[in-house]
Amino acid sequence: MKKLSSTLVAAFVLAACAQKSDPAQQYRDVLPQAEIVQIGTPSAEPNAGALSARSDALGQSPSYGSEYAQTSYWTAVSVNGGVWWTLTLVKVITAFPPSADCSDTSCTWGPWAGDDGLNEWKFHADKVADHFEYQLSARAIAGAAPWTDLLTGTAFPGADRNHGNGSFTVYFDRQDALPHPDGWVKQDYGTLDVNYDNRTRIAIDATLAGGKDQDPANPHMMDATYSFRRDPGHGGDLGLGVVNVDTSERLSLHTRWDGTGAGRSDVHYQAAGGSPDFTSTECWAGAGGIPPWVPAFGETYDDKVPFGTEATDCVFNPADFLPLP
């Protein structure tokens, strides 16, 4: 989705014009925001609630001493990058006046041609009873091809524009059917289904089918489920189930961390064919090093080595293993 944002900005700027009234604002206010619909990773507050896919997720991993903290980070990145660029593109589109009739029941932006001259795009939203339904679509300009939905969703408004709940689906692989300029590189894979609710705390559940793990040390195709909960100021809870499509390995990971970033991961792993099959735990210090002689995010307990004492060196006890996917 990264290419889409740069492709469309010029077209949207040209389409912008002054309006005395803005009937489209109710649609903008209810759409999910990229900054909020992000799966968090262990880090010190105030950033523990939502990983910044603009820089952290697309750059280098933080210096987590724990292997499982690193795994938590990269699995979140694998979801957050695509979500960030998709929802940011929607925000860019709807920041400008709609190009078609906009009323209390529906509103449309586009269609507009991208600056590569190959595809055109549109965003449409409908108000249906107490919620809104929306689609981001694209099609090849040549031959008047049918429209293809790249994003579909349903949104329920909350108390203000920063709160609400809903669901959406991102069809990353449908981009392949569109024409692309020379040098285009596919970066997001599969179909991602997301349910989110941040009316009181942040809750995100996601399923990625046919995705790709973005860990540079171990890239592979995968199917995955995610469950993320965060109470602001109190850290987070990330549950993960992964099937490595390339090897048939299965993994469940449950990561919990507090407001300092100190945390614990309980992992259940099963190799292809069912053996070996084992569980394991790692714990780590907070971002500032807790106790102070331990490096930031440095391991404090590892039952594989082993070292440390679980009862005293883990910020969460007891272990909490999730079922294998």
Buried (B, 14 or more C-beta within 10 A) or exposed (E): BBBBBEBBBEBBEEBEEEEEEEBBEBBBBBBBBBBBBBBBBBBBBEBBBBBBBBEBBBEEBBEBBBBBBBBBBBBBBBBBBBBBBBBBBBBBBBEBBBBEEBEEEBBBBBBBBBBBEBBBBBBBBBBEEEBBBBBBBBBBBEEEBEBBBBBBBBBBBBEEBEBBBBBBBBBBBBBEEBBBEEEEEEBBBBBBBBBBBBEEEBBBBBBBBBBBBBBEEEEBBBBBBBBBBBEBEBBBBBBBBBBBBEEEBBBBBBBBBBBBBBBBBBBBBBBEEEEEEEEBBBBBBBBBBBEEEBEBBBBBBBBEEEEBEBEEBBBBEEBEBBEBB
